[in-house]
Amino acid sequence: MTPMEPLVLAVIEDENTHFDLMKRAIVRDLKNVSVFHFIDPQACLDDLPKIKPTVIITDYLMPGMNGIELIGALNQKNLDVPVIMITGQGDENIAVHAMRLGAKDYLVKSGKFFDLLPKVIEKVINEKKISDALRKLEERYRLVMENADEGIMMIQDGNLLLCNPKMADIMGYSQEELMGSSLLDYVYSEDQQTMMEIHQSGQSGDKDSQIYEFRIIDKSHNLKWLRNHEVYTKWDNKPAVLNFVTDISALKKADEHIYNLSQMLLQAQERERQMISYELHDHTLQNLSSLKIDLDMLFDDYSDTSPELWAKSKKMSALSRQIIKDIRNMAYELHPPSLEELGLVKALASYCDEFSENSGIRVNFQSAGMQTFNVDANAAIHFYRLVQEGLNNIRKHASAGRATVKLMGAYPNILLRIEDNGKGFNVEEYKPALDNQKRMGFRSMQERVNLLQGQMMIQSTAMQGTKIFIKIPLRTGTGND
């Protein structure tokens, strides 16, 4: 192989005849090469900044300074120039010692010396190129590891083989303290089983990588949330896991704060609705009822009242009756008293019956397995609103004649299913519009489901109706709805 780059060789040889033979062998086999001849090592050292040699070739025994001392001088000056040591027969031990100090190769003056010299030079040059490339890669690797904004660690057989400063900062330990330890030692106890299951699924070979979240306890005993992107690879030909870790504790706290604010907002809305409902029921409805009674009795003491006045009074009485009915329904919608009086299941059954009567849509309500769940008032009103909003969506948009509401307790979840036989829609096509709904509808339902830390899925096909599946995790209790 002929190197493409220009080569500059510095040959330290005190015998001119031997140098001429060396140069002839070099230029015969190596192209684009410049050869500089030096009688003693010091002269070569003095000219190094000017000639900048690719390789230095030196005899071990030279005037003023031997080859070992030359290597020492190069090391002292921090000059990374490969040295090939030439020794006589019987001096191989000296050459081996020179290589331990930094010489890249050696040649013994023998019959094949001039044939071997170009090959050894080429070998040393190629090794230098590989070494330089590796050093650059290592430097880039070091820069990436030390300056990365996320924690990086390599795990093999459950133990940390390496980690960067950011990972150590996240964990609160030094890199030395983390080396060789098990990541599970730092994982929050409630997340350890999940972590082991994730690793087992990753080692099955079905995945190249996966992303998940887990919690750790750092050295200062702080609980931290981490997001991990683990990539399955090999290290020393053995399976290993490369992890890219981000501390999301602040994000989790912000999410928790938003969650708490949303809970407080909805609770405030429910209290406001309850107050308005009570006000409508206890005052407005009472006053309207009194007004209707007065209207009905307005002409009882007047026998000569004209038929026109009687007709108007009857019309006003009928209007009052309708207003009373509308306000009573409004008060009930704002805050259903049956929820506290009857419990969730019976309140929903009652609401579905009333909805059927008022809307003309036949609603079939079914419930099973709820007797083992103690649903608190906060969760109960959410379930009630989910059914309320789901049925209102059907009334407004589905053009349906039938609907089904199923409420089922399936430990450790409560499952709510709302479906209709209406016109349906393309979920993917309408998803942007669904996400942009500001008040009622699917977005409002999704927000309530999120507050209950549940899941909601919508299935719909044109002319085949719509199905809404909701799963809410709840603890079991002794209560009975």
Secondary structure as GFF3:
##gff-version 3
##sequence-region A 1 481
A	DSSP	beta_strand	7	12	.	.	.	ID=ss1
A	DSSP	alpha_helix	16	29	.	.	.	ID=ss2
A	DSSP	beta_strand	33	38	.	.	.	ID=ss3
A	DSSP	alpha_helix	41	51	.	.	.	ID=ss4
A	DSSP	beta_strand	55	59	.	.	.	ID=ss5
A	DSSP	alpha_helix	67	76	.	.	.	ID=ss6
A	DSSP	beta_strand	83	87	.	.	.	ID=ss7
A	DSSP	alpha_helix	92	101	.	.	.	ID=ss8
A	DSSP	beta_strand	105	108	.	.	.	ID=ss9
A	DSSP	alpha_helix	113	147	.	.	.	ID=ss10
A	DSSP	beta_strand	151	156	.	.	.	ID=ss11
A	DSSP	beta_strand	159	163	.	.	.	ID=ss12
A	DSSP	alpha_helix	165	171	.	.	.	ID=ss13
A	DSSP	alpha_helix	175	178	.	.	.	ID=ss14
A	DSSP	three_ten_helix	183	185	.	.	.	ID=ss15
A	DSSP	alpha_helix	189	203	.	.	.	ID=ss16
A	DSSP	beta_strand	209	217	.	.	.	ID=ss17
A	DSSP	beta_strand	223	235	.	.	.	ID=ss18
A	DSSP	beta_strand	238	247	.	.	.	ID=ss19
A	DSSP	alpha_helix	249	279	.	.	.	ID=ss20
A	DSSP	pi_helix	280	284	.	.	.	ID=ss21
A	DSSP	alpha_helix	285	296	.	.	.	ID=ss22
A	DSSP	alpha_helix	307	334	.	.	.	ID=ss23
A	DSSP	alpha_helix	338	342	.	.	.	ID=ss24
A	DSSP	alpha_helix	344	359	.	.	.	ID=ss25
A	DSSP	beta_strand	362	368	.	.	.	ID=ss26
A	DSSP	three_ten_helix	370	372	.	.	.	ID=ss27
A	DSSP	alpha_helix	377	393	.	.	.	ID=ss28
A	DSSP	pi_helix	394	398	.	.	.	ID=ss29
A	DSSP	beta_strand	402	410	.	.	.	ID=ss30
A	DSSP	beta_strand	413	420	.	.	.	ID=ss31
A	DSSP	alpha_helix	427	435	.	.	.	ID=ss32
A	DSSP	alpha_helix	442	451	.	.	.	ID=ss33
A	DSSP	beta_strand	455	460	.	.	.	ID=ss34
A	DSSP	beta_strand	466	473	.	.	.	ID=ss35
###
